[in-house]
């Protein structure tokens, strides 16, 4: 009798061990942050340089398409650096909300950021386009914001995703959520 009970016990233990790992994970992957995605990271870096007044760095990050560039050449960009640049050159956009529009995945993105202005402390929006040229992502600025036409493919507006800097409170998220371009 003891041998039968021991045999049943061993079989049940082996059965339990054999079933380990067969269950599928039910947790969804953590949503990525802007800094983990190359196009968004590039747009955030570009927005930071614009905010700092680092016009030479802005010029170097911009697309090669002349009609989308802020300056005609690097020398002109350097002359555009504001007098107070040294005061802001190491400041980063730490708290932000952004909307990502994948107009053409892996080719063209539009990001609408909302963050506090370095100089005034007021909340502002900044819209940047990101294009993949060769193997790198290059940027351009929408000086008057993007339009519905900019985020549409074949007449249909593409959906957007929201991303936030880490550690924001619900109130900060509410303040830093940009309005969708299509509104």
Secondary structure, DSSP 8 states (H G I E B T S, - for coil): -HHHHHHHHHHHHHHHHHHTT-S---S------GGGSHHHHHHHHHHHHHHHT-HHHHHHHB-S-GGG-S-SSHHHHHHT--TTHHHHTT----SEEEEEEEEETTTEEEEEEEEE-TTT--EEEEEEEEEEETTEEEEEEETT---GGGGEETTEE--EEEEE-TT--HHHHHHT----TT-
